Amino acid sequence: MKFRPLHDRVVVRRIESEEKTKGGIIIPDTAKEKPQEGEIVAVGPGARDESGKINPLDVKAGDRVLFGKWSGTEVKIDGQELLIMKESDIMGVVA
C-alpha cells in the first residue's frame, strides 16, 4: 500500500462478520450492520506533546481492534475499502 498516515492516525481494514446467525438464519446484505472490528494496516509515527516530543502509538500493523460505530473516515485505496481514524477512536485491541 502506498499510503502512510500522519501523526496519531491509523488505517484499518474492516473484518467482515458472519453471514449466518447461530441458529443458521442467513442475514441479507441490506440488514447487516457494518462490522466494528478491524485489522490495522498502517500506523502514523505518533502525536507530538507540548514539548515537541513524539509519543509512539500503542497499536501496530496487524493488531485486531474494536472501534466505534461511526468512527473514522471511509476511503478507497488501491481498490480496498479502508478506514482512517485517530488512535483515540479505537476502544481496544482484541487478543
C-alpha positions in Angstrom: 0.0 0.0 0.0 1.3 3.4 -0.9 -0.3 5.4 1.9 1.3 6.4 5.2 -1.0 8.0 7.8 0.2 11.1 9.7 0.5 11.9 13.4 -1.7 9.7 15.6 -3.9 8.3 12.8 -4.2 4.6 11.8 -5.6 2.8 8.7 -8.0 0.0 9.5 -9.5 -2.7 7.2 -12.9 -3.9 8.5 -13.2 -7.6 9.3 -16.4 -9.0 7.8 -18.8 -10.6 10.2 -20.6 -13.9 9.8 -23.4 -14.1 7.3 -25.4 -16.6 9.4 -26.8 -16.4 12.9 -26.0 -19.2 15.4 -29.4 -20.7 14.5 -28.5 -20.9 10.8 -30.5 -18.0 9.6 -28.8 -16.2 6.7 -28.6 -12.4 7.1 -29.2 -10.4 3.9 -26.8 -7.6 3.0 -29.4 -5.0 3.5 -30.0 -6.0 7.1 -26.3 -6.2 8.1 -24.6 -3.6 10.2 -21.1 -2.6 9.3 -18.6 -4.5 11.5 -16.9 -2.6 14.3 -13.9 -4.9 14.3 -10.9 -4.5 12.0 -7.2 -5.1 11.4 -4.7 -2.3 11.5 -3.0 -1.9 8.1 -0.7 1.1 8.8 0.0 3.5 11.7 1.4 7.0 11.8 4.5 7.9 13.8 2.6 9.3 16.8 1.3 12.5 18.2 3.5 15.3 19.5 3.3 16.6 23.1 3.7 20.1 24.3 7.5 19.9 24.3 7.5 18.6 20.7 8.5 15.0 21.5 6.7 12.3 19.5 4.7 9.8 21.6 4.5 6.5 19.7 1.1 4.8 19.3 0.1 1.8 21.4 -1.2 -0.2 18.4 0.8 -1.6 15.4 0.1 -3.0 12.0 -1.6 -6.4 12.2 -3.4 -5.8 15.5 -7.2 -6.6 15.6 -9.1 -3.7 17.2 -12.6 -2.7 18.1 -13.8 0.8 17.2 -17.0 2.9 17.5 -19.8 2.5 15.0 -19.3 6.0 13.5 -15.5 6.2 13.9 -13.2 7.1 11.1 -13.4 8.3 7.5 -14.0 5.7 4.8 -11.6 5.8 1.9 -10.7 3.6 -1.1 -7.0 3.0 -1.6 -5.6 0.5 -4.2 -9.2 -0.9 -4.6 -9.6 -1.7 -0.9 -12.2 0.0 1.3 -10.4 1.2 4.4 -11.0 3.5 7.4 -8.7 6.2 8.6 -9.2 7.2 12.2 -7.3 8.6 15.2 -5.9 6.2 17.7 -8.3 7.7 20.3 -11.3 6.3 18.3 -10.0 2.7 19.0 -11.7 1.2 22.0 -9.3 -1.7 22.4 -7.1 -4.5 21.0 -8.6 -8.0 20.6 -6.1 -10.5 22.0 
